[in-house]
């Protein structure tokens, strides 16, 4: 089975950190940059950074997930063959009444649905727009399209377990829409995207899906291909109310000495610790300042003493001593 393409986690490095980067540039271009920087009363590096900012402002340079637009949106997916079939739509001719986020379970029965949550809008169906220096849909540069491949083992029939969840996200209106695509329309749409990673992943998934013979195979396939961007609600245990939570503090070196605190008590303890830490930092800063002043005074006195010694030595030497 092919490895799925998981959401890229942000790198731990500070993105605002200044780094040194060298590259080759034509002499005449560099001269123009330097001339422009001089006119703008800026350094060449500062001018070049401004140009980069202008070029990349409001652009999307990834072709997998819009991680700058977290959603955390819940929606219902039909798990019966009948409702999955009648709700499937065509990305070229969307039927708004079948949008998963707005579709009520009353339309097809709550027992025939599963509640899912989506973390980020996929944009793997976006096309690179050279003019705008950004990935987006062809029709509207503010909109982004993507397909989430999802295997749901909780369906009635194994052959219905594969879902193509089509996403439309408007970065201007911050609006997300989700639909189910039938397999044929999904494949035709995916092949138009020119996203070779997505096309290859779909082909691998279809190859493996055709060889599923049991529910155990289906579960294994779901673990292999589901990215984790879309998760089933029942897969997550309900969290305990914050006011009921307790935190156990264990003394370092003595695991038997414990302190059980509520969230409110932890907050009070933390605030008190921060205040004390601030007081100690200010005390240390004052002490450091006093030490620096004393060191400066001592250095000044030592210089004066050395000057006097030097003067005396020169006097003795001039008088034959």
N, C-alpha and C positions, 0 to 999 in steps of 0.2 A: 504494500500500500504506500501511496505517496504521502509525504509529510505535508500537513496543511500549512497555510500561510497565516501565522498568528499575528495579532496586533503587535506592532513594534513598541516596546517599552521605551520611555524617554531615557536618554543617557544620563548618568549621574553627574557628568561634568556641568559646570556652570555655563549656560549658553551665552552669558554676557561677558565672559572672561576674554580679555584681549590676548590674542595669540599672534605669533609672527608667521606670515605666509608669503613666500616668494614666488614670482612667476615672471615669464618673459613677456616683454611688451615692446612694440616698435618705438624707436626713439622719438619720432614725430608725435605719436600719441601721448607719450609721457610728457613731452614738452607742452602739449596743449593742456594736459591736466595741470601741470605746474603753473602755466599762465592763468588758467581759470581759477586755481586755488589762490594765486596772488591777488587777482582782482576781487575775489570773494573774501580776502583777508583770512584765509584758512590754510591749514596744512594740506598737502596733497593727499595724505591718508584720510583726513577728515572729509575732504571733498569726495573721495572715492567711496567712503562709507555712506555718505548721503545719497550718492547715486544708487548704491545697492539697496538702501532703504526704499527709495522711490520705486525701484524696479520690482521689489518683492512685496510692496504694501498691498494687503487684501488679496494675496495670491494663494493658491493651493498647489503645493509642489510635491504632494504625495499622491499615490494612486492606489491606496488600499483603504485607509480609514481616516475620517476627519477627527483626529484626536483632540483638536482644539475646540471641538463642539460636543462636549459630553451631553448625553441625553438622560439615561436612567429612566426611559419611558417603558411603561407596561402595555402589553397588548395581548389579544386572544387569538390563538391559532386553532382552526377547526381540525379535529383529528379523525372525523369520519370521511369516508371516500366521497359520499354524496355532497357534503357541504364544501369539502376541499375543491371538488370539481366545479360546482356552481359559482364559487367565489374566485376561481382563478381568472386572471385578466391578462390583457395584452399590454406590454409597456408602450406600444405605439397608439393604443386606444384605451386609456385607463377608464375603468368604471368606478367613479368616486364612492359609490355606495358600498363598495367592497373593501374600503380602506380598513386595515386590521385594527388601527388604534381607535377608530370611532365606531366600529361595528359592534353592536351589542349582542351579548350571548342570547338575548331573548329572540333573536332572529333565527337561531338554529339550535338552541338548547345548551345550557351551561355544561351538562355532562359530556358534551361532544366537543369540548374545547380544552386547551391547556393555556395557562397564563405564562407569558414569557416577558423578559426584560431585555431591551437593547441598550448597550452602553454608548456606542459611537455609530454615526451614520457611515456605512461603507460608501466609497466613491470609486470602486474598481471598474466602473463602467464609464467614467469620465474620459473625455478626449482631450489631448494636449492642445491648447489654444495658443499658438505662437504669438499672435497679435497681443494677447492679454498676459502672456508669460504665466499661464496657469492652467491647471486641469479644471474642466467644468463640462457641463452638457453643451451640445452644439446649439440647442435652441435658446438657452438663456445662461449667460456666464455666471449668474448668481446661484444657479441650481446645480446640484451634484447628484449623480446617479450611481447606484451600486446594487450588487446582488449578494446576499448572504446565503451561502449553502448550508442547509441545516438538515440534520437527520434526527427525526423524532421517533424513538422506539415505542412510544405510548400509543401509536395509532392502531386502528382495528386490523389492518392488513399490512404485511411487510412491504408489499409493492407500493404502498402509499407513504412510506416513511421519509422519502426524500422531498424536501421543500426548497423552492427557490423564492426567497423573500426579497422582493424588489423595494428599494429605498429611494425616495426623492427628498432631498434636503435643500431648503432655501436659506443660504447664509445671511441674506438681507432680512428676511422676515423671521428667521430662526424657527422655521416650521418643518416638521418631519412627517412624511407620509410613508406608509408601509402597505404592500400588496403581495398577494400570492400570484406567481406566474406558473402557467402550465409549462411542462418541460420543453416542448417544441419551441414555444415563443421565447423561453429563457435562453435556449441554445442559439437561436437565430440572433437574439439581441447581443449575447455575449460575443459571438463571432464578429460582430460589427465593431466591437470596442478596440480591437487590436492589442488588447492586454494579454500578452502571451502567457504570463504567469497564471492569470485567471483561466484562460482557455485550457492550459495544460492541467490545472488542478481539477477542472470540471471533467475533462476526459478521463483522468485517473479515477475520480470518484465514480463515474458511471461504469467504468470497467470493473471496479471492485464491488459496486452495488449489485451488478448483475450476477455476481457469484455468491451472494448472501443466501444461505439456505436455512438459517435458524435465527431465533430471537437473540441467541448469544452472539452470532455473527453480526447482527444488526447493532447490538450494544457496543461491540468492539469497533465497528465502523464509525459509530457516532463519536467515540472517544478519539478516533484517529483523525476525523475530518472537522468536527465542530470546533470552531476557533475559541469559544468562550465569550465572544462578543455578544451573543444572544444566549441567555440562560433561562431555564425553566424555573418558575417561582418556587415550586415545591422542592427544588434541589437545594434551596437555601433555608436554613432553620430560622424561624422568627427570633429576632433579637429581644433580649430582656429589657424592659423599660429602664432608662438610665437611672431613675431615682431608686430603683431596686438593686442596682449593681453594687457589688462590694469588691474592694481591691485588697489583696493580702500583701503586706510588705514584710519581707524576711530580712533580718539583720545579717549583713555579710559576715561570714565566718561562724555564724551561729544559727543554723536552720531551725532550731527549736524555738527561737525567740521571734514571734510573729506579731504583726499588728494588723487588725482588720478594720478598714475604714470605708465609709460610704463615699460616693462621688463628691458630695458637698464638703465632707471632712478633708478629702484629698485636695480639693480646690483651696480650702483655707490654709492647709499645711503648705501647699505650693506657693501661695501668695506670701505667706509669712517667710518662707525660705528665700523667695525672690527679693523681698524687702531687706532681709538680713544680708543676702549676697550683695545687693546694691550698696548697703552701708559699708560692708567690708571692702568693696572695690573702691569706694570713695576714700576710705581711710588709707588704703594702700597707695592710691594716687596722691593723696596729700603727703604721705611719707616719702614717696618717690620724689615729689617736688622738692621737699625739704632736703633730701639727700643730694639731689642735683644742685641745689643752691649751695650746700656746704662743699660739695666737690668743686664747684666753680670758684667759690671763695678760696678754698685751699689751693687750687691751681693758680689763682691770681697771686696769692701770698708767696707761693713757691717761686713764681716767675720774678716777683719783686726781690725776693731773697737772692735768687741766682744773679739778677742784675747787679745787686749790691756787691756780692762776692766777686763778680767779674770786674767791677770798678776798682775794688780794693786790690785785686791781683794785678791789674794794669798799673795802678799807682805804685805798688811795691816794685814792680818790674822796671818802671821808668826811673825809680830812685835807687836802683842798684841793689835792692834787697833780694 
